[in-house]
Amino acid sequence: MSLVAVVSLIAMNDSVFATSVVNKDTEVRILIVTERGDKVQLALHAGETVEFCVNGCFVNWPNGDLEALTGSETIEISGGVARIK
């Protein structure tokens, strides 16, 4: 198997186990994500869907709440509130 095929297979497997979040609001929503000790701001534009949190992480939601995620959740942000589906 070629190196490109292996990298593609790993990338596909990672996204299967990643958390998916969609911003259904009309404005940008910011999530603070802490994964493997690294803290980053994740800006989700209106209608945007992003996958993150492959191996578990902590997230500060738009309303300030903190939650631990496993990396298998599907989340919708609507009205400034995040809901795990």
Secondary structure, DSSP 8 states (H G I E B T S, - for coil): --HHHHHHHHHHHHHHTSEEEEE-SSS-EEEEEEETTEEEEEEE-TT-EEEE-TT-EEEE-TTS-EEEE-S--EEEEETTEEEE-
